[in-house]
Amino acid sequence: MLEAAPAVLLGIACLFVLGDRPSKVKWLRQDEKDWLESQLAAEQKTMSAKHGSTLRAAFTNWRVFALAFINFCCIVGSVGIGLWLPQIVKGFGVTSSTVGLITAVPYAVGATAMLFWARLARRSAHRLPYVIGALALAAVALAVSVTLDDPLLKVMAITVTVASILSFQATFWAIPSGFLTGRAAAGGLALIVSIGNLGGFAGPFLIGLIREATHNFSLSLLAVSAILLLGATVMFLLGDPARPNGERPPSR
């Protein structure tokens, strides 16, 4: 209840505080409102002409399903690690109260990292490398954690994994929002969320299944690492649907 209360209260406040459109906010000048409205109208017209703006356009766009699969891969890692992390830390031989403190560290670091990563991505002319890079880094860090025996180093590697997954989530949602508009945006985003959330079942189940068979977390974490890397690979192959020809990250 303590965790949910702020979200519920802020959700109610949003109904009264946030304006639906630039024209409805009070802290912009009229010329700023007019400029923003014209820019949004032009962008939505372009996206609608290219990708459609109906529910059918969203449900028949293969890019939406590709993004849903990528989100699924991310949530397999996010929820899977989140639910099993206390058990992993418990294996270090620490007390239950210490387990709680240690498992909070990756998310405290991640909260800061995702803000920093999102800011870098927003300032860049190419957002996609930040989206792909965050998921790929999560996969690598998780695989590295398996090879480490020292509890401190293992927690550090898992912290990088969690922070990278959160950073991916902070930048990923700009991708579907960049080419979906109108009802297509509502339906497409809902589809991506719904399919992706199935990873919340698959991740913990997969980790538990492999752990039960092997009696350790090593192969479980490697399997999740492979799924995260698969998601990063699909994101790279997909490119950015909002750019001409699905532009991929620039080569260096």
Steps between C-alpha positions, in 0.01 A plus 500: 500500500786738580655431160174547311373811683733756331419364154125510566512853642719630218274332246200687638698825513592461131132524407490853638858625459617377158346651190392271216654727238738798492201727443360405843804569716533829687877540510549553124454824309236500228760513221677200656172310520422574135848394384490173693150419376604557138812285544303216658234516229764482226678206667177308553394561139832363374488194728136434416568513125794260530386253767126563542316619809235230550495200732519276196817678390660418835386139514620428146836677529773240544726762660259523793532126561879522468505770767267290715746212479788731593303625799429137591875425502563800725231404751625141514821646639342777705242296691705180499797665668279711726317200646801271536760758608425457873564125466825567315613739773385259771749253354781729617424391856370836624208566734148570375519869593827533310341332199246780486766769513719338233214437258403867523841613371454405130168687484632807678785518250260422215268787592787744448642322196173499308460876536857558384465255209168646387649849500793386284264328257274806475794725414632263234399517136481119504305351791518140384862426609400587856202265488700211355808574709312493830347158432826357365691630804243337729554167324879521523503611865265217598718244321808641673330472840482123454880477475559693824528331837567806713164623639593868461601461136192291427271765651682768298443305177133446582471870584625584151246255360205652687611858427534414129155341484346807664693724259365297209145547627561874534595530131307218332154656508605789279536248214132393461386854585707624208294326230160429660232766532129526580321172567796312358713641783247400766454150360864449406638605837242283677598203285872553568433523875266199507728264310807633681343439840484129423872514568407566862381140515757346267807651668447382858365164378804442277746590774323279753474208258870503410604557861294202613668281238857623562481603868672835431430830326783494244318347203182687593673836478679401179164411344357839598815667368447327165139623486610858573761475226237363262283803572792735427571315174138524383501872586812546288353309205171689527661843501297810574154473337459878522802561275518438125558130421520415870832674555748306713766640731775685308824309459811645658 
